[in-house]
């Protein structure tokens, strides 16, 4: 795993080769990087063949104790929760297969860029007899519309990038069918940085909005009023008014 920080944006490259399995150690490593004191936005990438193939089934099959299995599933849950609870934006770039837990990791992100290719994205838990607990189903339902939720969650379909975009698994595809993966990834990373900066510049209102999107929370309108009078908000509003007056 390679991690860099650019202008308060942490870029996590899970691996240039291989399946980027979400074993206990890798999941814990990613969780450690989701530290708002170190960065205000996170971008997660896989490689040109695989974003992430999810849990390591060999680890699960070799587990002899219930505590071992509990640790594997529990750490994945902690990783997904860490993505959702990170105050700033979490953006995934999916240029390869995103299967099962890898698909869930992408869906736990706030925004997902995809690209054309022969890779697939989907959830296969039902096919191998693994439950999708309510907290994981909640992650899926935040991105997948009600009309597609049952299909995506239960039918184990592996979607092409175009299909994944239509179903809501991907927000936006970068490039066209003839754009190479390397170029498309570079373009997606550029767009992800721009989007991350937009949310960083939005400041605390974005943090509060993300919290509200993830949880049914009440809102104290005094916060809105106090924020309106803050120096940062007043400066932004004056800048917008000034630009409009010049048109």
N, C-alpha and C positions, 0 to 999 in steps of 0.2 A: 504494500500500500504506500502511495506517495501523496504527501500533503503539502500544499503551498498556500500562502496567504497573500492576496493582492488587494490593497485598498479596502481592508476590512472584510474581504470575501475569501472564505476558505474553500479551496478546491481539493476535493478528496478523490483521488484516482485509485479505485479499489485494486486494480491490477491490469497490467498491459497484456497479460496472457492468462489463459486458464479460465475456469468457470466462475471465479469470484464467489465461491461458496460462503455462506453466512454461518460459518462455524462459530463456536462460543468465543474464541480468541479474536477473530476478525470483527464480530459484532461488538464486542467490548471495546475494541480499538476505535471503531467508528463512533460509538457512544462518547468516548473520551474527547473526540474531536468536536462534538456538538456542544461547544462551550461558548456561551454568549459573551463571556469576558475576553475571549480571544478573537472573536470575529462577530460580525453582525449579519452575515449571510453565508450560506453553504451551498456549494455545487457538487453533486456526486456523479462520477462517471465510472463506467466499466471499460471494456475494450471493444474493438470493432467486431468481435464475434459474440461476446457475452457481456451483458450488463451484470447480471447475477443469476445463477441457476438455483438460488435459494439454499435451503439447509443441506448439509452433508448427510445424505441418507446412510452412508457407511457408518458414520458416527452413531446414528440412531439405531442401526441394526446391531452394532457391536456393544451398545449400552446394556449392561446386565442389571442395573439397579434403577428403580423408579426415580431416584434422585438425579441420576444422570440424564434421563429423558426429560425430567422436569427442568433441569438446568438448560438444556438445549432449546426447548420451546420457550422457556421463560426469558432467556437472553434475547431471542428474536423479538418477543413481545416488548422487552425493554428498549430494543433498538427502534422499533416502530413508534413507540411512545416518545422516545427522545426526539425523533424527527418531527412529530406532530407538536410536541411541547416546546421545541426550540423557538424562542421569541421572534427571530428574524425569518426571512424566507429560506426555504430549502428547495433547491431546484435539481432535478435529475436530468441527465442527458442519456438517452437510451439508444445506443447504436448497435446493440446485439441482443441476444435472447434474454428475456426477463421472465423467468418461470417461477411459479409458486412463491416462496419467500422473497425471491428477487423482484417479482411483480408487486408484492405487497410493499416492499421497500420503496419502489417507484411511486406507488399510489399514496404512500405516507408523505411524499414530498408535496409541496404546495403547487409546483408547476413542473410539467414534464415535456421536454423536447425529444422528438423522435426523428428518425431518418429512414429513407427507403432502403430496402434490402431484403434478403431471404430469411432474416431472423424472425422470431415469433415472440409473442407476449401473452401470458395468460396464467390462470390458476388451475392446477391439476390436483388439488387436495382430495376432491371427491373420488378421483380415479384410483387413488392409493389408500383410501380409507382413513384419511386424516380430517379431523374436525376443523371447521372455521369458527372459532369462538366469537361471541358478540363483539368484543373489542376489535378484532381483526375485520369482521364484517362491517363494523362502523367505519373503518378506514376505507373499505371498498365503496360503501354507500356515499361517502363524501365526494367521490369522483364520478361514480357511475350512476346515470339516471335511473329512475325507478323502472322504466320500460326495458332496460337492459340488465338490471341488477341480478335477477334470478338466473338468467342465462350465463352471465360472466362468472357468478359465484358457484354455480352448480354443474354446468355442462362441460367443464374442462376443455373448452375450445382454445386453441392456440391461434391467435390473431396475427395477420400480417400488419405491418405498420399502418397502412391505410385503414384497415378494419379496426385496428386499435384506436385510431384517432376518432373514428365514427362512434365507437362505443364509449369513449371518454377515458380510455386507458392512457392516451397521449393527448396533450393539449394542442400541440403544434408540430408539424413536420418541417424540418429544415432541408432545403435543397429540393432537387427533382430526381427522377429515377436514374438519370445518368451521372448524378453527382457522386463522386467517390466518397467512401466512408471517412477518409482522412480529412478531406475538404469540408464535408458536412459537419463533422465533429468540431472542426475549427470554427465554422460559422455558428454552430449551436453554442459553443463556449462564449463566443463574442456576444451573442444575443442574451445568453444567461447572465453575463456580467452586467450588461445594460439594465436588464430587468432587476437584478439584485441591487444595483445602485439606486434605481428608482424607489425601491422599497426602503432601502437604508435612508435615503433622503426624506422619505415620508415620516420617518421617526416613530415616536411613541404611538401615534394614531394607528399605524399599521400593526404594531405589536398588540394593541388592544383589540383591533379588528380580527386578527388571526385568532386570538384567544376566544373571542365571541363565536367565530366560525367553528371552532373545535368543541366548544362547550355551550350549553344553554345557560348563559350567565346574564345577570341583571346588569344594567348600565347606569352609572351615576352621572346624570347630565351636568353636574357641577364640574366634572372632569372636562367635558367638552367646552364649557364656558371658560374655565381656567386656561385651557389650552389655546383658546382663541386669543386671549390676551398675552400669551407668551411671546417673547421677543422673536423667537424663531418663526412662529406662525405669522406674526405681523410682517416680518421681513419678506416671507414668501408671498403673502397676499399683495403687498405693495409692489413687488416685482411683477406679478401678474397684471395688476391694474395699470402699471406703467407701460407694459408691453402692449396692452389693449388700446391705450390712449394714443399710441404711435401708429396704429393701423388706420 
